Amino acid sequence: MKAVRLARYGADYDGVACVEIDEPPAPGQDEVTIEIEASPIHPADLLSLAGRYATPPPLPLIPGGEACGRVVAVGAGVDHLAAGQRVIPLSRGNWVARRTVRADDVIAVPDGDPLQLAMLKVVPATAHLMLTGIVPLQDGDAVIQNAANSSVGLAAARLGRRMGVTVINVVRREELIDELVRHGAGNAFLDGSDLADRVRGAFGGVAIRLALDAVAGEASLRLGECLSPGGTLVSYGLLSGEPCMLRPGRAIFEGVSLTGFWLSRHIAETPRSGLEALYGELAGLVNDGTLATPIEATYGIDEAVEAIRRAARFRRSGKIMILPGA
């Protein structure tokens, strides 16, 4: 069967290839074999291929942070999953046609669009948990975010509106403002040195209690200037590759704080019952159309290198997906 193998880290992705590997072993005690239907290429995947994400694991390895698939075989002792059931794996290593994993390493989800469900683990969960788990937001509060045209940004805009909070969306290119409006995300601002003045002019009477930062660097500084006293800046991405910035006076005299969010840590620390509840709720929002991530293109697994290079382009209209089991 086919798999994507990473043999060497590097930003040029020359260490990535589609290769033939052995079929996975039959599921043993408390294991299942799943066929991977679809897997997105996220910024975290690109950073992982370059060796710049968290602690790079030993090579060679099969990349792919998340996916959607179906159970094709069930091992002894597994009574909560059945062949044919759609699942999302919680572990990495999903750019492969089939894999055998621990049954506790997958979450069953209702049938729906496999391309959207393939992004269930990361995109809506990241947005939902940052909006609900960092500060207690109330009706009438506001959240500001950069990279608002990203998949997480669009999910946060929709979820925030559903919660009754105002979401202020910041992008780096003017043409993205119309794109945000098409996706139902208003309150759009072009990033710039005077961002805080323009935001205060439009939302001067609103408490901006939370800022979601996917860029870091000076973009962090500008978001931090928009926060109300006591607000929290959350770093969850490093698109710029630069350190986060926050003016000392804001932290010392106005109580503005900086924290981070990493979904992998949340998954590791949350009981299975909590994960099942989280992803059950979010799957319902995906399947009823409340949450939807734009998709630019899909590729078969033998075209994975081309897919990765396309995903790394600066300007795209949506996610690039790999279809390992196609």
C-alpha atoms as one frame of an Amber mdcrd trajectory, in Angstrom:
protein
   0.000   0.000   0.000   1.027   3.624  -0.381   2.208   6.019   2.306   3.948
   9.368   2.541   7.341   9.021   4.174   9.500  11.811   5.596  13.162  10.787
   5.477  14.784  14.211   6.028  13.611  17.461   7.595  13.806  20.580   5.486
  11.782  23.571   4.330  12.275  22.484   0.703  10.312  19.247   1.403  12.849
  17.242  -0.613  12.827  14.620   2.111   9.183  13.733   1.420   8.154  10.924
  -0.957   5.230   8.631  -1.658   6.432   5.049  -1.129   5.113   1.503  -1.033
   5.036  -0.072   2.429   3.641  -3.284   3.910   0.005  -3.547   4.857  -0.592
  -2.855   8.557  -0.846  -5.879  10.843  -4.263  -7.294  11.657  -5.726  -5.629
  14.741  -4.800  -7.292  17.986  -6.337  -6.972  21.428  -8.021  -3.553  21.814
  -6.967  -2.442  18.320  -8.705  -1.487  15.085  -7.571  -1.075  11.493  -8.815
   2.047   9.752  -8.747   3.111   6.119  -7.887   6.797   5.807 -10.333   8.652
   3.560  -9.003  12.201   3.747  -6.352  14.234   5.546  -5.716  17.997   5.413
  -2.356  19.736   5.156  -2.193  22.251   8.004   0.513  24.855   8.744   1.569
  22.597  11.626   2.145  19.773   9.128   4.372  22.014   7.007   6.339  23.097
  10.077   6.669  19.436  11.095   8.078  18.502   7.681  10.639  21.282   8.110
  11.568  20.091  11.618  10.289  23.310  13.203   7.240  22.088  15.133   7.428
  21.156  18.826  10.109  18.453  19.299  10.886  16.780  15.952  10.542  12.976
  16.332  13.095  10.509  14.933  13.041   9.767  11.216  11.811   8.201   9.032
   8.153   8.723   9.827   4.714   8.999   8.239   3.375  12.578   8.647  -0.204
  13.799   8.807  -1.694  15.421  11.891  -5.334  14.506  11.429  -7.711  12.588
   9.203 -11.057  10.924   8.775 -11.467   7.240   7.985 -13.521   4.114   8.367
 -12.959   1.060  10.534 -12.211  -1.949   8.324 -11.287  -4.516  11.009 -11.801
  -4.823  14.759  -9.607  -6.709  17.218 -10.575  -8.679  20.300 -11.934  -6.706
  23.224 -13.266  -3.831  21.122 -17.001  -3.498  21.662 -17.558   0.227  21.098
 -16.502   0.270  17.437 -17.586  -1.761  14.418 -16.439  -2.285  10.853 -17.786
   0.428   8.567 -17.963   3.040  11.307 -16.491   6.457  10.522 -13.817   7.665
  12.936 -11.166  10.332  13.437  -7.751   9.239  14.763  -6.270  11.256  17.609
  -2.654  10.454  16.738  -0.364  11.580  13.934   0.815   9.434  11.051  -2.254
   9.665   8.806  -0.774  10.103   5.316  -1.137   6.408   4.659  -3.835   4.238
   3.070  -4.491   2.112   6.162  -3.195   1.916   9.717  -3.759  -0.237  12.785
  -4.114   1.727  16.003  -5.372   1.356  19.541  -9.152   1.533  19.694  -8.840
   4.276  22.314  -6.870   6.296  19.768  -9.922   6.943  17.581 -13.219   8.745
  18.152 -16.384   7.629  16.370 -18.189  10.397  14.463 -21.500  10.441  12.593
 -21.506  10.034   8.835 -21.106  13.231   6.856 -18.768  14.868   4.380 -15.418
  13.090   4.928 -13.454  16.126   3.729 -14.976  18.336   6.417 -14.855  15.637
   9.094 -11.166  15.100   8.296 -10.572  18.566   9.787 -12.729  18.008  12.866
  -9.923  17.240  15.293  -7.915  20.427  14.795  -9.799  23.308  13.191 -13.131
  23.636  15.048 -11.696  22.189  18.267  -8.903  24.775  18.371 -11.340  27.629
  17.773 -13.928  26.301  20.257 -11.464  25.622  23.062  -9.750  29.008  22.770
 -13.111  30.777  22.842 -14.441  28.809  25.813 -11.410  27.751  27.838  -9.143
  30.808  28.203 -11.337  33.561  29.666 -15.055  33.502  30.595 -16.617  35.459
  27.748 -20.075  36.968  28.175 -22.679  38.312  25.786 -21.493  41.658  24.480
 -17.768  40.927  24.958 -15.456  40.998  21.960 -12.654  38.802  20.632 -10.046
  39.995  18.152  -8.043  37.618  15.952  -5.456  37.808  13.197  -5.154  35.341
  10.303  -8.929  35.584  10.302  -9.114  34.090   6.797  -7.485  30.865   8.012
  -9.564  27.775   8.690  -9.322  28.295  12.463 -10.107  31.999  12.009 -13.262
  31.292  10.021 -14.361  28.697  12.579 -13.748  31.157  15.432 -15.798  33.822
  13.648 -18.764  31.476  13.287 -18.514  29.997  16.771 -18.079  33.418  18.375
 -21.172  34.735  16.647 -23.053  31.649  17.857 -21.887  32.410  21.421 -23.134
  35.987  21.227 -19.717  37.650  21.288 -18.360  40.125  18.734 -15.463  38.764
  16.699 -13.109  41.363  15.194 -11.247  39.895  12.230  -7.791  41.065  11.146
  -6.123  40.088   7.860  -2.834  41.007   6.186  -4.102  41.684   2.648  -6.924
  43.972   1.605  -8.453  41.511  -0.877  -9.080  39.098   1.994 -11.690  41.422
   3.496 -14.167  40.581   0.730 -13.329  36.907   1.203 -14.203  37.152   4.891
 -17.539  38.769   4.059 -18.312  35.943   1.604 -17.760  33.474   4.417 -19.995
  35.411   6.801 -17.215  37.001   8.850 -17.695  40.751   9.216 -15.908  43.344
  11.380 -12.856  43.018   9.147  -9.725  45.171   9.487  -6.505  45.328   7.518
  -3.517  44.856   9.813  -1.217  47.835  10.217   0.601  50.073  12.660  -2.603
  52.005  13.466  -4.753  48.892  13.989  -5.475  49.666  17.653  -6.636  53.219
  16.850  -9.006  51.969  14.151 -10.381  49.177  16.321 -10.944  51.513  19.269
 -12.681  53.956  16.945 -15.121  51.257  15.868 -15.502  49.337  19.158 -14.574
  51.885  21.804 -17.356  50.873  24.176 -16.853  47.106  23.866 -14.653  45.024
  26.176 -12.123  43.183  24.001 -11.162  40.491  26.469  -9.455  37.933  24.230
  -7.033  38.084  21.293  -6.193  35.023  19.166  -2.768  35.235  17.553  -1.672
  32.817  14.803   1.140  35.009  13.449   3.405  36.138  16.359   6.060  38.828
  15.964   4.833  42.402  15.577   1.350  41.061  14.828   1.186  39.993  18.494
   2.133  43.497  19.559  -0.657  45.055  17.497  -3.282  42.622  18.817  -2.128
  43.252  22.377  -2.627  46.985  21.895  -6.269  46.328  20.969  -7.085  44.450
  24.177  -8.991  46.028  27.029  -7.223  46.182  30.417  -7.075  42.685  31.905
  -7.393  41.064  28.494  -5.531  37.940  27.367  -3.472  37.404  24.231  -3.397
  33.748  23.154  -0.589  32.543  20.891  -1.558  29.410  18.950   0.489  29.713
  15.747   3.846  30.944  14.532   3.260  31.889  10.921   5.882  34.650  11.059
   8.473  32.490  12.804   9.179  35.413  15.149   8.839  35.744  18.951   5.567
  37.029  20.372   5.635  40.686  21.406   3.713  42.492  24.139   4.492  46.002
  25.369   5.700  45.795  29.009   3.478  48.676  30.113   0.373  46.809  28.991
   1.351  43.786  31.067   2.588  45.695  34.139   0.090  48.528  34.452  -2.992
  47.224  32.611  -2.906  43.522  33.408  -2.786  42.305  29.821  -1.407  38.758
  29.775   0.100  36.402  27.196  -0.548  32.670  27.149  -0.359  29.834  24.648
  -2.678  27.141  23.361  -1.644  23.765  21.935  -4.406  21.327  21.021  -2.161
  18.277  21.452  -1.686  19.086  25.127  -5.437  19.471  25.611  -6.112  16.095
  23.976  -3.473  14.405  26.139  -4.916  15.866  29.344  -8.648  15.351  28.630
 -10.448  12.107  29.582 -11.891  10.129  26.699 -15.442  10.964  27.770 -14.610
  14.656  27.455 -13.127  14.195  23.994 -16.152  12.214  22.845 -18.461  14.968
  24.068 -16.348  17.684  22.434 -16.107  16.020  19.046 -19.705  14.842  19.114
 -20.871  18.428  19.538 -18.515  19.774  16.881 -19.370  17.007  14.398 -23.006
  18.032  14.689 -22.082  21.626  13.824 -20.039  20.443  10.845 -22.773  18.172
   9.553 -25.509  20.808   9.843 -23.365  23.339   7.976 -22.738  25.689  10.911
 -19.019  25.023  10.496 -17.392  24.566   7.092 -13.784  24.953   6.010 -13.096
  26.063   2.415 -11.215  23.458   0.360  -9.089  24.516  -2.603  -8.005  21.146
  -3.982  -7.717  17.422  -3.290  -4.831  15.113  -4.260  -4.314  11.377  -4.308
  -1.583  10.074  -2.046   0.761   9.506  -5.004   0.553  13.282  -5.612   1.348
  14.144  -2.001   4.569  16.046  -2.729   2.736  18.288  -5.208  -0.049  18.746
  -2.642   2.443  19.772   0.044   4.099  22.354  -2.199   0.706  23.776  -3.117
  -0.281  23.967   0.555   2.905  25.931   1.239   1.979  28.677  -1.232   1.358
  32.067   0.363  -2.008  32.701  -1.297  -4.656  29.997  -1.370  -8.441  29.927
  -1.288  -8.786  26.958   1.058  -7.286  23.778   2.457  -5.307  21.277   0.414
  -6.422  17.716   1.124  -4.694  14.356   0.612  -6.963  11.361  -0.063  -4.841
   8.368   1.044  -7.462   5.662   0.551  -8.668   6.858  -2.868
